[in-house]
Amino acid sequence: MKIFSALYQWTLKWAEHKFAPRILAVLTFAESVFFPIPPDVLLAPMVLAQRDKAWRFATITTIASVLGGMVGYGLGYLMFEPWIQPLITEFGYQARFDKAMLWFSEWGVWVVFIAGFSPIPYKLFTVSAGFLNMAFLPFLFASAIGRGMRFFMVAGVIRWGGAPMEQKIRQWVDVLGWSVVSVIIIAYIATR
């Protein structure tokens, strides 16, 4: 089934839309607080569609992510018990949240920096930082550096790869998509 090819084409069309930067900012902000889909799925096609704006898109993504992280921090600080903990349980993030808490106890503020590259959703780290009353400025600094490095790396790799990379992605998108789905299912079964 070639559903990922159709999704890829749809995403590329949206990536060229005049409101794409705003949509990218909203998606990124939401991902840092609650949304499950990472912004890379829109950032990469936007850079492919407009390679000359790669650094602008990476900047938008970084700023929106840090702003969303600040909201996540505030929610963890102010509303963890009544709102956040039930949602973590409801969405099946408890094991990941526990892992994030363990990482915080071992590495402190460095875990926020590392979170930009980890498979554990960034939103869990933002909420955890607030819940644990982590110093806000180090949290903000680590978030900006970690998330910025990730998004500028994605934008840079896609910008550098250009049209040949786009052709490879187009050729392999269904295989890659189904591989990711398989890995997620296997990881889910293995962690149960």
Disulfide bonds with the S-S distance in Angstrom:
none
